[in-house]
Amino acid sequence: MKKPRKFTFPDLTEEIKPLLLDWLIWGYLAYTVIFLLDSYWYTQYVDWYGSLTLPPWGWALTVLGTLGCAVASERFGISVGLKSIRGEERSPQKTWALTNWGITTVVLIVFTFWVGWLTTDMELGIITRRATKTSHLWYGLSHPDFTHLINIDPELNDTILGSLIDTLFMAYLATLIGGVLAAPLGFLGARNIMGGSPFKKAIFYITRAFFNVVRSVESLLWAIVFAIWVGWGPAAGTFALLIHSMAALAKLFSEQVESIKKGPIEAVQATGASFWQIVRYGAVPQVIPQYTAFLLYRLDINVRMATVIALVGGGGIGRFFFYYKSQLDWNQVGAVTIVIATVVWVLDYISGKAREKIV
């Protein structure tokens, strides 16, 4: 007697994902056309909304129309969603640009470039027409004044060299402390380490969400927060760089942990080792070289960012840069720029050589 066949619900995930991606693309095209009509070509004013290019029922029609276009694109073989998610192979006789989905992708890229050009008011001619307006700026920058390199500027009560030292220490402390805090987060945010029990998975998702949210806030915004919190100066800048470095490094560390070889991990697990013993003996030896390279790379970034966050009270050599700029003292700006560029170049060269040796 045959056993009755078990009924299983079809997995619609693989069908829905490409459709949603195509729907999103068509929606993007439709909204962009509406934006261009609204901003450049035609505007219909209504009482309940500032400006609108469609009647109220038109939005519902647009949503349904873009869904229909998404379905049709899959039917006629021009679906970017199917290619992106399923990775379907193209015909060996055709290059990707000659396939239906390839042509669609090229059209999207060109269309987006054109919309971006209009939206940002790009005009190349203005560069040549207004070049003479910056002649005094270029003259000042090319004749730097190093008076305050080692002599105190009475307005800022510091020297350029002294503020440069502050900047280097800000970047160093932020990188070192941020790296130490990011190391355990890198393991807690790695899928291959935190798989298995629901408790581990919960920690994984919470950790990933934490450093994804934190790193999405730029150092400049963190500097504003800490300038209000602890006061203007190098401390605020250091905290801002530290918190962003921790999150950014944790993301890089977790991705590196996920790419390690499984063999050493499984070997340590077979001995009945605890979670942290598995991390210590199975994972850490594999990731130390890349971790060190990431730290050196982050130090480079922090030195550059330490200059910018002075704009909102982060301290460091950027304080001199923005002060002289506000005074239109381009000779002093030129001096600060040369000092910053020299230090960045030297650090970039040293860290590059160090990364070559490590990796």
KEKE-3310 file (N, C-alpha, C; in steps of 0.2 Angstrom, whole numbers, plus 5000, padded with zeros to 4 digits):
npx = (5004:5003:5011:5002:5005:5014:5009:5016:5020:5023:5039:5039:5048:5059:5053:5046:5056:5064:5053:5050:5061:5062:5050:5053:5063:5055:5046:5055:5059:5047:5044:5054:5052:5040:5045:5054:5044:5037:5047:5054:5046:5032:5019:5005:4995:4987:4974:4976:4989:5006:5012:5008:5009:5000:4983:4974:4970:4979:4991:4988:4986:4998:5006:5000:5003:5017:5019:5013:5022:5033:5030:5028:5041:5048:5041:5045:5059:5067:5071:5079:5079:5078:5091:5099:5096:5094:5105:5106:5113:5120:5118:5131:5135:5132:5137:5136:5130:5122:5112:5094:5092:5104:5104:5093:5099:5109:5102:5095:5107:5111:5100:5099:5111:5108:5097:5103:5112:5104:5097:5107:5111:5122:5135:5147:5153:5153:5164:5175:5171:5170:5183:5193:5188:5194:5207:5214:5213:5221:5233:5236:5236:5247:5257:5262:5261:5271:5271:5265:5268:5277:5276:5265:5248:5239:5225:5220:5228:5237:5249:5252:5259:5258:5244:5243:5249:5240:5230:5235:5236:5223:5218:5225:5222:5208:5208:5215:5208:5195:5197:5200:5188:5180:5184:5179:5165:5166:5167:5155:5146:5147:5141:5145:5151:5141:5131:5118:5111:5095:5098:5111:5109:5101:5109:5118:5110:5107:5119:5124:5114:5117:5130:5129:5119:5126:5138:5132:5129:5138:5155:5156:5143:5143:5153:5147:5138:5146:5153:5144:5141:5153:5160:5169:5183:5199:5195:5181:5182:5190:5182:5171:5177:5181:5169:5164:5174:5174:5162:5163:5175:5171:5161:5170:5178:5169:5165:5177:5179:5169:5174:5184:5193:5184:5190:5200:5191:5181:5190:5194:5181:5178:5185:5177:5178:5174:5164:5172:5185:5185:5184:5196:5207:5203:5198:5204:5219:5218:5213:5221:5231:5224:5216:5225:5229:5217:5216:5227:5223:5212:5217:5223:5211:5206:5215:5213:5199:5199:5203:5192:5182:5184:5177:5165:5168:5178:5191:5209:5220:5212:5205:5213:5213:5200:5197:5207:5202:5189:5193:5198:5211:5221:5235:5239:5230:5235:5248:5243:5237:5247:5255:5245:5243:5256:5258:5248:5252:5264:5260:5251:5260:5269:5259:5255:5266:5268:5256:5258:5268:5262:5250)
npy = (4994:5011:5025:5039:5055:5068:5084:5099:5116:5127:5135:5151:5161:5163:5166:5178:5188:5192:5198:5208:5216:5220:5227:5237:5244:5248:5256:5266:5271:5277:5286:5295:5300:5307:5316:5324:5329:5337:5345:5351:5351:5352:5357:5354:5363:5360:5361:5354:5350:5355:5354:5344:5331:5322:5316:5312:5298:5294:5290:5277:5271:5271:5263:5251:5250:5249:5237:5229:5231:5225:5212:5209:5211:5200:5190:5193:5192:5202:5204:5212:5208:5194:5190:5196:5190:5176:5173:5169:5161:5169:5167:5159:5164:5178:5193:5201:5214:5213:5206:5204:5208:5214:5225:5232:5235:5244:5254:5259:5263:5274:5282:5285:5292:5303:5309:5312:5322:5332:5334:5339:5350:5351:5359:5361:5372:5382:5381:5385:5398:5405:5404:5414:5420:5414:5416:5424:5415:5404:5410:5413:5401:5395:5402:5399:5403:5401:5406:5403:5390:5385:5395:5403:5406:5420:5421:5408:5402:5392:5382:5377:5365:5360:5358:5348:5338:5335:5331:5319:5311:5310:5302:5291:5286:5284:5274:5264:5261:5259:5248:5238:5237:5233:5221:5209:5212:5209:5195:5191:5196:5188:5176:5163:5159:5162:5154:5141:5139:5147:5157:5161:5166:5176:5185:5187:5194:5206:5211:5214:5223:5233:5238:5242:5252:5261:5264:5270:5283:5297:5302:5316:5319:5313:5320:5332:5328:5324:5336:5344:5336:5333:5345:5357:5353:5342:5330:5328:5326:5314:5305:5305:5300:5288:5280:5279:5272:5260:5254:5253:5245:5234:5229:5226:5217:5206:5202:5197:5186:5178:5173:5164:5148:5133:5121:5122:5127:5117:5107:5111:5112:5099:5094:5097:5110:5126:5140:5152:5147:5141:5152:5158:5148:5143:5153:5166:5165:5165:5177:5187:5194:5201:5209:5217:5224:5230:5239:5248:5253:5260:5269:5278:5283:5290:5300:5308:5311:5317:5330:5335:5335:5345:5356:5356:5357:5348:5349:5349:5350:5354:5365:5376:5376:5379:5391:5400:5399:5405:5418:5421:5420:5415:5412:5407:5396:5389:5385:5376:5367:5361:5355:5346:5338:5332:5325:5315:5309:5303:5295:5286:5280:5273:5265:5258:5250:5243:5235:5228:5219:5213:5206)
npz = (5000:4995:5003:5008:4999:5005:5008:5003:5005:4992:4990:4990:4991:4982:4971:4974:4978:4966:4959:4968:4967:4954:4954:4962:4955:4943:4950:4954:4942:4938:4948:4947:4934:4938:4947:4939:4930:4939:4944:4933:4920:4921:4931:4941:4952:4967:4980:4992:4992:4990:4976:4963:4951:4947:4947:4962:4961:4952:4958:4964:4952:4947:4956:4953:4940:4939:4946:4936:4926:4931:4932:4918:4914:4919:4911:4898:4898:4902:4915:4928:4941:4942:4936:4945:4958:4956:4948:4935:4921:4906:4888:4880:4868:4867:4873:4890:4888:4877:4880:4886:4899:4901:4893:4899:4911:4907:4902:4913:4921:4913:4912:4926:4928:4920:4926:4938:4934:4930:4943:4951:4946:4937:4928:4916:4910:4919:4926:4919:4916:4928:4933:4935:4947:4957:4958:4968:4978:4974:4973:4986:4993:4986:4991:5005:5023:5036:5049:5061:5063:5073:5082:5093:5089:5094:5093:5093:5103:5102:5093:5075:5074:5087:5087:5078:5084:5093:5085:5079:5091:5094:5083:5085:5098:5096:5086:5092:5105:5099:5091:5100:5107:5096:5093:5101:5097:5084:5083:5090:5080:5070:5058:5057:5069:5079:5076:5077:5092:5097:5106:5103:5090:5092:5099:5089:5079:5086:5089:5076:5072:5081:5078:5065:5065:5073:5065:5054:5057:5054:5058:5060:5065:5077:5083:5085:5095:5105:5107:5113:5124:5131:5130:5119:5110:5109:5116:5113:5100:5100:5106:5097:5085:5090:5093:5081:5074:5081:5078:5064:5062:5069:5060:5049:5055:5058:5046:5041:5050:5047:5035:5038:5038:5041:5046:5057:5067:5069:5073:5086:5092:5092:5103:5114:5118:5126:5121:5120:5121:5108:5100:5104:5101:5088:5079:5082:5078:5064:5060:5065:5057:5047:5055:5060:5049:5046:5056:5054:5042:5047:5055:5046:5041:5052:5055:5044:5046:5058:5055:5049:5058:5067:5063:5069:5082:5086:5089:5087:5072:5062:5067:5066:5052:5048:5055:5049:5036:5038:5040:5028:5026:5016:5014:5027:5027:5017:5022:5033:5026:5018:5029:5034:5022:5021:5032:5031:5019:5023:5034:5026:5018:5027:5033:5022:5018:5030:5030:5019:5023:5034:5028)
capx = (5000:5007:5010:5000:5010:5014:5008:5021:5018:5029:5043:5038:5053:5063:5048:5044:5062:5065:5048:5050:5067:5059:5044:5056:5066:5050:5044:5060:5058:5040:5044:5059:5048:5036:5050:5056:5039:5036:5053:5056:5043:5025:5017:4998:4994:4981:4973:4978:4996:5009:5012:5007:5009:4995:4977:4974:4969:4985:4996:4986:4987:5006:5008:4998:5006:5024:5019:5012:5028:5038:5028:5030:5048:5050:5039:5049:5066:5072:5071:5086:5079:5080:5098:5103:5095:5095:5112:5105:5118:5118:5120:5138:5135:5131:5140:5130:5127:5118:5106:5089:5093:5110:5101:5089:5104:5113:5097:5095:5113:5111:5094:5100:5116:5105:5093:5108:5115:5099:5095:5113:5113:5129:5136:5154:5155:5154:5171:5180:5168:5172:5190:5196:5186:5198:5214:5218:5214:5226:5239:5237:5238:5254:5262:5260:5264:5272:5273:5262:5270:5280:5274:5258:5243:5236:5218:5219:5231:5241:5253:5250:5263:5254:5237:5244:5251:5233:5226:5238:5234:5216:5217:5228:5218:5202:5209:5217:5202:5190:5199:5199:5181:5177:5187:5174:5159:5167:5165:5148:5142:5149:5136:5148:5152:5135:5125:5116:5105:5092:5101:5117:5107:5098:5115:5121:5106:5107:5126:5124:5110:5120:5136:5126:5116:5131:5142:5128:5130:5145:5159:5154:5137:5145:5157:5142:5135:5151:5155:5139:5141:5160:5163:5173:5190:5201:5191:5175:5184:5192:5176:5167:5181:5181:5163:5163:5179:5172:5157:5166:5180:5167:5159:5175:5181:5164:5166:5183:5178:5165:5178:5189:5192:5181:5194:5202:5185:5178:5194:5193:5174:5178:5188:5173:5180:5169:5163:5178:5190:5184:5186:5203:5211:5201:5197:5209:5225:5217:5211:5225:5235:5219:5214:5230:5229:5211:5218:5232:5219:5207:5221:5223:5205:5205:5219:5209:5193:5201:5204:5186:5177:5186:5172:5159:5171:5181:5198:5215:5223:5207:5203:5217:5211:5193:5198:5210:5197:5184:5196:5200:5218:5223:5242:5239:5227:5240:5252:5240:5235:5254:5256:5241:5245:5263:5257:5244:5256:5269:5256:5249:5266:5271:5254:5254:5272:5266:5251:5261:5272:5257:5246)
capy = (5000:5017:5030:5046:5060:5074:5091:5104:5122:5129:5140:5157:5167:5164:5170:5185:5192:5195:5202:5214:5220:5223:5232:5243:5247:5251:5262:5271:5275:5281:5292:5299:5304:5312:5321:5328:5333:5341:5350:5354:5352:5353:5357:5356:5365:5358:5364:5350:5348:5360:5353:5337:5330:5316:5317:5307:5291:5292:5286:5270:5268:5271:5258:5245:5250:5247:5230:5226:5231:5221:5205:5209:5211:5193:5186:5195:5190:5208:5205:5213:5205:5187:5190:5198:5186:5169:5172:5165:5162:5171:5163:5160:5168:5185:5197:5203:5220:5212:5202:5208:5211:5218:5231:5235:5238:5249:5260:5261:5267:5280:5286:5288:5297:5309:5312:5315:5328:5337:5336:5342:5357:5351:5363:5361:5378:5387:5380:5390:5405:5408:5402:5420:5422:5410:5418:5426:5409:5400:5413:5413:5394:5393:5406:5398:5407:5396:5409:5400:5383:5384:5401:5403:5411:5423:5420:5401:5400:5386:5382:5372:5359:5358:5355:5342:5332:5333:5327:5312:5307:5309:5297:5285:5283:5282:5268:5258:5259:5257:5242:5234:5236:5230:5214:5205:5213:5205:5188:5191:5198:5183:5171:5156:5158:5163:5150:5136:5140:5153:5162:5164:5169:5183:5189:5189:5200:5212:5214:5217:5229:5239:5242:5244:5258:5266:5266:5274:5290:5299:5305:5323:5320:5311:5325:5337:5325:5324:5343:5346:5332:5334:5351:5358:5351:5336:5325:5327:5323:5308:5301:5304:5295:5281:5277:5277:5267:5254:5251:5252:5240:5228:5226:5223:5211:5201:5199:5193:5180:5174:5170:5160:5141:5129:5116:5123:5128:5110:5103:5114:5110:5091:5093:5099:5117:5131:5145:5157:5143:5140:5158:5159:5144:5141:5159:5171:5165:5166:5184:5193:5198:5205:5213:5222:5228:5235:5244:5253:5257:5264:5275:5283:5287:5294:5306:5313:5313:5322:5337:5338:5336:5352:5361:5356:5357:5342:5351:5347:5355:5357:5371:5381:5376:5382:5398:5404:5400:5410:5425:5422:5421:5409:5410:5402:5390:5385:5382:5371:5361:5357:5351:5340:5333:5329:5320:5310:5305:5299:5289:5282:5276:5269:5260:5254:5246:5238:5231:5223:5214:5209:5202)
capz = (5000:4995:5008:5005:4998:5010:5004:5005:5002:4988:4993:4986:4992:4976:4966:4976:4978:4960:4957:4972:4965:4948:4955:4965:4949:4939:4954:4954:4936:4938:4953:4944:4929:4941:4950:4933:4928:4945:4945:4927:4914:4921:4938:4942:4959:4970:4987:4998:4992:4986:4969:4961:4944:4946:4951:4968:4959:4948:4962:4964:4945:4946:4959:4950:4933:4940:4947:4930:4922:4934:4930:4911:4913:4920:4906:4892:4899:4903:4922:4932:4948:4941:4935:4951:4964:4954:4945:4929:4916:4900:4883:4878:4861:4868:4879:4894:4886:4872:4883:4887:4906:4901:4890:4904:4916:4904:4901:4920:4923:4909:4915:4933:4927:4917:4931:4943:4931:4931:4949:4955:4942:4935:4922:4916:4908:4924:4929:4915:4916:4934:4935:4938:4954:4963:4957:4974:4983:4972:4975:4994:4994:4984:4995:5012:5028:5041:5055:5067:5064:5080:5086:5096:5087:5100:5093:5094:5109:5101:5087:5071:5076:5093:5086:5074:5089:5096:5080:5079:5097:5094:5079:5088:5104:5093:5083:5097:5109:5095:5089:5106:5108:5091:5092:5103:5093:5077:5084:5091:5074:5064:5058:5058:5076:5083:5073:5082:5097:5096:5110:5100:5084:5095:5100:5082:5076:5091:5088:5070:5072:5085:5075:5059:5067:5075:5060:5049:5059:5053:5064:5061:5069:5083:5086:5087:5101:5111:5109:5118:5130:5135:5128:5113:5111:5107:5119:5110:5093:5101:5107:5090:5081:5094:5093:5074:5073:5084:5074:5057:5063:5071:5054:5045:5059:5058:5039:5041:5054:5043:5029:5040:5037:5046:5049:5064:5072:5070:5077:5093:5094:5093:5110:5119:5121:5127:5116:5120:5119:5101:5097:5105:5097:5081:5075:5082:5074:5057:5059:5067:5051:5044:5060:5061:5043:5046:5061:5051:5038:5050:5058:5041:5040:5058:5054:5039:5049:5064:5053:5047:5064:5070:5061:5074:5089:5088:5091:5082:5067:5058:5071:5062:5045:5047:5057:5044:5031:5040:5040:5021:5026:5012:5015:5032:5025:5013:5027:5036:5021:5017:5035:5034:5017:5022:5038:5028:5014:5027:5037:5021:5015:5032:5034:5016:5019:5035:5028:5014:5027:5038:5024)
cpx = (5004:5005:5007:5005:5009:5013:5013:5019:5024:5032:5043:5043:5057:5059:5047:5050:5063:5060:5048:5055:5065:5054:5048:5060:5061:5047:5049:5060:5052:5041:5049:5056:5044:5040:5052:5050:5037:5041:5054:5051:5035:5023:5009:4997:4987:4980:4977:4985:5000:5010:5012:5006:5003:4989:4978:4974:4975:4990:4995:4987:4994:5008:5006:5001:5013:5024:5018:5018:5033:5036:5029:5037:5051:5047:5043:5056:5070:5072:5078:5085:5080:5087:5102:5102:5097:5102:5111:5110:5116:5121:5127:5140:5135:5135:5134:5127:5122:5112:5100:5090:5099:5108:5097:5094:5107:5108:5096:5101:5113:5106:5096:5106:5113:5101:5097:5111:5110:5097:5101:5115:5120:5130:5144:5157:5156:5161:5176:5177:5170:5179:5194:5194:5190:5205:5218:5218:5220:5233:5241:5240:5245:5259:5261:5264:5264:5273:5271:5263:5272:5278:5267:5254:5239:5228:5216:5223:5235:5245:5250:5253:5259:5248:5238:5246:5244:5229:5229:5236:5227:5214:5220:5224:5211:5202:5211:5211:5196:5191:5198:5192:5177:5179:5181:5167:5160:5165:5158:5143:5144:5144:5139:5149:5146:5129:5123:5110:5102:5095:5107:5114:5104:5104:5118:5117:5107:5114:5126:5120:5114:5126:5134:5123:5121:5136:5138:5128:5137:5149:5158:5148:5139:5149:5153:5139:5140:5153:5150:5139:5147:5163:5168:5180:5192:5197:5185:5177:5186:5186:5172:5171:5181:5175:5162:5168:5177:5167:5159:5171:5176:5164:5164:5178:5176:5164:5172:5183:5174:5168:5183:5188:5189:5185:5196:5196:5182:5183:5194:5186:5174:5181:5183:5174:5174:5169:5170:5184:5191:5186:5194:5208:5210:5201:5202:5215:5224:5215:5216:5229:5230:5216:5219:5230:5223:5213:5222:5228:5215:5211:5222:5217:5204:5209:5216:5203:5194:5202:5197:5181:5179:5180:5166:5162:5175:5189:5203:5217:5218:5204:5207:5214:5205:5193:5201:5205:5192:5187:5199:5208:5221:5231:5243:5236:5231:5245:5249:5239:5242:5255:5252:5242:5251:5262:5253:5248:5261:5266:5254:5254:5268:5266:5254:5260:5270:5261:5253:5265:5267:5253:5249)
cpy = (5006:5022:5036:5051:5066:5080:5096:5111:5124:5135:5146:5163:5168:5167:5177:5190:5196:5200:5209:5219:5224:5228:5238:5247:5251:5257:5267:5275:5279:5287:5297:5303:5309:5317:5326:5332:5338:5347:5354:5356:5354:5352:5358:5357:5363:5361:5361:5348:5353:5360:5346:5336:5325:5318:5311:5300:5289:5289:5279:5267:5267:5265:5251:5244:5247:5240:5226:5225:5226:5213:5204:5208:5204:5189:5187:5194:5197:5209:5206:5209:5197:5186:5191:5193:5178:5168:5168:5166:5164:5166:5165:5164:5175:5187:5200:5209:5219:5208:5207:5212:5216:5225:5235:5238:5244:5255:5263:5265:5274:5285:5289:5293:5304:5313:5315:5321:5333:5339:5340:5349:5357:5355:5364:5368:5383:5387:5385:5397:5409:5407:5408:5422:5419:5411:5420:5420:5405:5403:5413:5406:5392:5398:5405:5402:5403:5399:5406:5392:5381:5390:5402:5408:5413:5421:5413:5398:5393:5387:5377:5366:5356:5355:5349:5336:5330:5329:5320:5308:5305:5302:5290:5282:5281:5275:5262:5256:5256:5250:5236:5232:5232:5223:5209:5205:5209:5198:5187:5192:5193:5177:5164:5154:5158:5159:5145:5137:5146:5159:5166:5168:5176:5188:5192:5195:5206:5215:5218:5223:5235:5242:5244:5251:5263:5269:5270:5281:5292:5302:5312:5324:5318:5316:5331:5335:5326:5331:5346:5342:5333:5341:5351:5356:5344:5330:5323:5324:5316:5303:5300:5299:5288:5277:5274:5271:5260:5250:5249:5246:5233:5225:5223:5216:5205:5198:5195:5186:5175:5170:5165:5152:5137:5124:5117:5124:5121:5106:5105:5112:5103:5090:5094:5106:5121:5136:5150:5153:5142:5146:5159:5155:5142:5147:5164:5171:5166:5173:5189:5197:5203:5210:5219:5227:5233:5240:5250:5257:5262:5270:5280:5287:5292:5300:5311:5316:5318:5329:5340:5339:5342:5357:5361:5355:5351:5343:5348:5352:5357:5363:5377:5382:5380:5389:5402:5405:5405:5417:5426:5423:5414:5407:5405:5396:5385:5381:5376:5365:5357:5353:5345:5335:5329:5323:5314:5306:5301:5293:5284:5277:5271:5263:5255:5248:5241:5233:5225:5217:5210:5204:5199)
cpz = (5000:5000:5004:5004:5002:5006:5007:5002:4998:4991:4988:4986:4986:4971:4967:4976:4971:4958:4961:4969:4958:4949:4958:4959:4945:4943:4954:4948:4935:4942:4950:4938:4932:4944:4944:4931:4933:4945:4939:4921:4915:4929:4938:4950:4961:4977:4992:4998:4988:4979:4968:4953:4942:4950:4957:4966:4954:4952:4963:4958:4944:4949:4956:4943:4934:4942:4941:4926:4925:4932:4922:4910:4914:4914:4900:4893:4900:4911:4925:4938:4947:4940:4942:4957:4962:4951:4939:4924:4909:4894:4881:4872:4862:4874:4883:4892:4881:4874:4885:4894:4906:4898:4895:4909:4913:4904:4908:4922:4919:4911:4921:4932:4924:4922:4937:4941:4932:4938:4953:4951:4940:4928:4921:4914:4913:4927:4925:4916:4922:4937:4938:4945:4959:4962:4963:4979:4981:4974:4982:4995:4992:4987:5003:5017:5034:5048:5061:5067:5071:5085:5087:5092:5092:5099:5095:5100:5108:5094:5082:5072:5082:5092:5081:5078:5092:5091:5079:5085:5097:5089:5082:5094:5101:5090:5088:5102:5105:5093:5094:5107:5102:5090:5095:5099:5086:5078:5086:5085:5068:5064:5059:5065:5080:5080:5078:5086:5095:5100:5106:5094:5086:5096:5094:5079:5080:5090:5082:5069:5075:5081:5068:5060:5069:5069:5054:5051:5058:5059:5065:5065:5076:5087:5088:5094:5106:5112:5114:5124:5134:5134:5122:5115:5108:5110:5115:5103:5094:5102:5101:5086:5084:5092:5086:5072:5075:5080:5067:5057:5065:5064:5049:5048:5058:5051:5038:5045:5050:5037:5031:5038:5043:5049:5056:5069:5073:5074:5084:5096:5096:5100:5115:5122:5122:5121:5115:5119:5111:5098:5098:5101:5090:5077:5075:5078:5067:5055:5061:5062:5048:5049:5060:5055:5043:5051:5058:5046:5041:5053:5052:5040:5046:5057:5050:5043:5055:5062:5051:5053:5068:5068:5066:5081:5091:5090:5085:5077:5063:5061:5067:5055:5044:5050:5052:5038:5032:5039:5033:5021:5022:5012:5021:5031:5021:5017:5030:5032:5019:5023:5035:5028:5018:5027:5035:5023:5018:5030:5032:5018:5020:5033:5028:5017:5024:5034:5023:5018:5031:5034:5019)
residu = (MET:LYS:LYS:PRO:ARG:LYS:PHE:THR:PHE:PRO:ASP:LEU:THR:GLU:GLU:ILE:LYS:PRO:LEU:LEU:LEU:ASP:TRP:LEU:ILE:TRP:GLY:TYR:LEU:ALA:TYR:THR:VAL:ILE:PHE:LEU:LEU:ASP:SER:TYR:TRP:TYR:THR:GLN:TYR:VAL:ASP:TRP:TYR:GLY:SER:LEU:THR:LEU:PRO:PRO:TRP:GLY:TRP:ALA:LEU:THR:VAL:LEU:GLY:THR:LEU:GLY:CYS:ALA:VAL:ALA:SER:GLU:ARG:PHE:GLY:ILE:SER:VAL:GLY:LEU:LYS:SER:ILE:ARG:GLY:GLU:GLU:ARG:SER:PRO:GLN:LYS:THR:TRP:ALA:LEU:THR:ASN:TRP:GLY:ILE:THR:THR:VAL:VAL:LEU:ILE:VAL:PHE:THR:PHE:TRP:VAL:GLY:TRP:LEU:THR:THR:ASP:MET:GLU:LEU:GLY:ILE:ILE:THR:ARG:ARG:ALA:THR:LYS:THR:SER:HIS:LEU:TRP:TYR:GLY:LEU:SER:HIS:PRO:ASP:PHE:THR:HIS:LEU:ILE:ASN:ILE:ASP:PRO:GLU:LEU:ASN:ASP:THR:ILE:LEU:GLY:SER:LEU:ILE:ASP:THR:LEU:PHE:MET:ALA:TYR:LEU:ALA:THR:LEU:ILE:GLY:GLY:VAL:LEU:ALA:ALA:PRO:LEU:GLY:PHE:LEU:GLY:ALA:ARG:ASN:ILE:MET:GLY:GLY:SER:PRO:PHE:LYS:LYS:ALA:ILE:PHE:TYR:ILE:THR:ARG:ALA:PHE:PHE:ASN:VAL:VAL:ARG:SER:VAL:GLU:SER:LEU:LEU:TRP:ALA:ILE:VAL:PHE:ALA:ILE:TRP:VAL:GLY:TRP:GLY:PRO:ALA:ALA:GLY:THR:PHE:ALA:LEU:LEU:ILE:HIS:SER:MET:ALA:ALA:LEU:ALA:LYS:LEU:PHE:SER:GLU:GLN:VAL:GLU:SER:ILE:LYS:LYS:GLY:PRO:ILE:GLU:ALA:VAL:GLN:ALA:THR:GLY:ALA:SER:PHE:TRP:GLN:ILE:VAL:ARG:TYR:GLY:ALA:VAL:PRO:GLN:VAL:ILE:PRO:GLN:TYR:THR:ALA:PHE:LEU:LEU:TYR:ARG:LEU:ASP:ILE:ASN:VAL:ARG:MET:ALA:THR:VAL:ILE:ALA:LEU:VAL:GLY:GLY:GLY:GLY:ILE:GLY:ARG:PHE:PHE:PHE:TYR:TYR:LYS:SER:GLN:LEU:ASP:TRP:ASN:GLN:VAL:GLY:ALA:VAL:THR:ILE:VAL:ILE:ALA:THR:VAL:VAL:TRP:VAL:LEU:ASP:TYR:ILE:SER:GLY:LYS:ALA:ARG:GLU:LYS:ILE:VAL)
# end
